[in-house]
């Protein structure tokens, strides 16, 4: 079940962490490739890891915030319609 408007469930947080992890890997790899192009040395430095971690934090939090403001019908910034009472 999808989370409701202004609600976050465990699945949303797990997907945010997965997105952050993948972003860290890709961001660090791209940074390492750029450093290799400039220096000719393939080295894992704190600079490349830091860029990947910063990108991961932004990507993960952006995903969670987007899900916070999305209703159960995947409409952004629209509250869930009221349920009919019987």
C-alpha positions as CSV (number, residue, x, y, z in Angstrom):
1,X,0.0,0.0,0.0
2,X,1.3,3.5,-0.9
3,X,1.8,6.0,1.9
4,X,-0.8,8.8,2.3
5,X,-0.2,12.5,1.8
6,X,2.2,13.9,4.5
7,X,3.0,10.3,5.7
8,X,6.1,8.3,5.2
9,X,6.2,4.5,5.6
10,X,9.2,2.1,5.9
11,X,9.2,1.3,2.2
12,X,9.7,5.0,1.4
13,X,12.7,5.3,3.7
14,X,14.2,2.0,2.5
15,X,13.9,3.2,-1.1
16,X,15.5,6.5,-0.1
17,X,18.5,4.7,1.4
18,X,18.9,2.5,-1.6
19,X,18.8,5.5,-3.9
20,X,21.4,7.2,-1.6
21,X,23.7,4.1,-1.7
22,X,23.5,3.9,-5.5
23,X,24.2,7.6,-5.8
24,X,27.2,7.3,-3.6
25,X,28.7,4.5,-5.8
26,X,28.0,6.4,-9.0
27,X,29.1,9.8,-7.7
28,X,32.3,8.4,-6.3
29,X,33.1,6.5,-9.5
30,X,32.5,9.6,-11.6
31,X,34.7,11.7,-9.4
32,X,37.4,9.0,-9.5
33,X,37.3,8.9,-13.3
34,X,37.5,12.7,-13.4
35,X,40.6,12.7,-11.1
36,X,42.1,9.9,-13.2
37,X,41.6,12.0,-16.4
38,X,43.4,15.0,-14.8
39,X,46.2,13.3,-13.0
40,X,46.6,9.9,-14.6
41,X,46.4,8.2,-11.2
42,X,43.5,6.0,-10.3
43,X,43.2,6.7,-6.6
44,X,40.3,6.6,-4.1
45,X,40.6,9.9,-2.2
46,X,38.5,11.5,0.4
47,X,37.6,14.2,-2.1
48,X,35.9,11.7,-4.4
49,X,34.1,9.9,-1.5
50,X,33.0,13.3,-0.1
51,X,31.4,14.3,-3.4
52,X,29.6,11.0,-3.6
53,X,28.3,11.2,-0.1
54,X,27.1,14.8,-0.6
55,X,25.2,13.7,-3.7
56,X,23.8,10.7,-1.9
57,X,22.5,12.8,1.0
58,X,20.8,15.2,-1.5
59,X,19.3,12.4,-3.6
60,X,18.1,10.4,-0.6
61,X,16.5,13.3,1.2
62,X,14.9,14.6,-2.0
63,X,13.3,11.2,-2.6
64,X,11.9,11.0,0.9
65,X,10.6,14.6,0.7
66,X,9.0,13.9,-2.6
67,X,7.2,10.9,-1.2
68,X,6.1,13.0,1.9
69,X,4.3,15.3,-0.4
70,X,2.8,12.7,-2.8
71,X,-0.5,11.1,-2.0
72,X,-1.5,7.4,-2.4
73,X,-2.5,8.0,-6.1
74,X,1.0,9.4,-7.0
75,X,-0.3,13.0,-7.2
76,X,2.2,15.5,-6.0
77,X,1.0,18.1,-3.4
78,X,-2.6,16.9,-3.5
79,X,-4.3,15.6,-0.4
80,X,-5.9,12.1,-0.5
81,X,-9.6,12.3,-1.4
82,X,-11.8,11.6,1.6
83,X,-13.1,8.0,1.9
84,X,-16.9,7.6,1.6
85,X,-18.6,6.7,4.8
86,X,-21.2,4.0,4.8
